[in-house]
């Protein structure tokens, strides 16, 4: 059996709660966009505020292969236009509660995947 150890220097979620996440030992209480090397606050309040222009900005800035949406403690789907836009551009997407987003992001970024997390409390 071979074990491959690696050191991940990208952003990693360390903790989460109902109203905050900790990334690289820094706690954040507002809505965020997190990539492997950037953490940006966002002005949107919930997933229904995301429109196609906003997604175009995210794609242009982060060039993701996959976008994961974290929507608090329950799953809230974005508008179907958003999902179709991502599918048309061959960008994967998932919608999940924030605890699952944290684990998924850490796993995918550890595999050097170009993943972007949108965290909405």
N, C-alpha and C positions, 0 to 999 in steps of 0.2 A: 504494500500500500504506500502510495506516495502522497505526501502532504506538501502543498505549495503555500508557503507563507509569503505575504506581501505587505508592504506598508502603504496604506492609503492616505494620500495627502489631500484628498478632496474634502469638501464639506461633508460632515456626517452628523446625523441627528443623534444626540446623546440621551435626551429625555423628552417626554411629552406629558401634557395634562389636558384638561378640558379647555383651558384658555391660554396655553403657552407651549412653545417647543424650545428645546435647547439644542443649538447647533455649535459644535466646536467649543463647548463649555460656555456659550453666551446665550442667555435666555431672551426670547422674542415673544411678545404678546400680541402683536398685530399680524395682519395678513401679509403673506410673503410669496415671493417667487424665489426658488432655490435651484441653482444648478451646481455642477461639480465645483465651480470656482467663483460663483457670485451669489450674494444674498441681497435681494432688493425688496423693499417694502412696496406694497401696492395700495392704491386708493380705492379699489373695489371692495364692496362690503359682503357680497355673496355671489354665488355662481351665476345667478341670473343677470348680473351686471356685465358678464363677459360677452363681448360681441365679436364679430368676425374681424373687425379692425384691430381689436386688442390682441387676438390670436396672431394676426399678421405681424404685429410688433414683436410678440414673443418669439415667433419663428425667425424673424429677421435678426433679433438681438442674440438669441441663444442657439439657434440652429439645432433644435433637438431631434433625436430619433424617436423619442417617447415623451409624452407629457402625462404626468399623473396629477389628478385633482384630488385634494384632500378636503372634505366638506364637513368638518366638525365630527360629531360622533355618529352621524347617519349619512347615508349616501343620498346626495342630491345631484341629479343629472344636469349637465349644461344643455342649452338649447340644441336641438337636433342639427341646426345649421352649423354649429361649431364642430360637432362630431363628423359631419359630412365633409367639412372643410379639411379637417385633419386627415380623414381617410383619403380624400382626393390627393393630398400632398404626400401620402404614404408615411404619415407620422402616427405612430401608435399612441393610444390613449387608454387610460384606466381611471375610474372614479372609485374612491374608497374613503373610509373614515381615516382621520389623521393618524391614529396609531399604526394602521396598516401602511399608510403612505410612508411613514418614517422608516419602517423596516424594509419596505420595498425599495425606497430610494437608496438606503445604505447598501443593500445587496447589489442593485444595478450599478451604482457608481463604483462599487468595489470591483466590478467586472469591466470597468472602463467604458461603460455605456454612456452615451450623451443624453442623460435624462434630466428633465426639468420638472420640479414639483411646484404646484400652486397650492398653497396652504391657506384655507379660508375657515376661520373659526366660526 
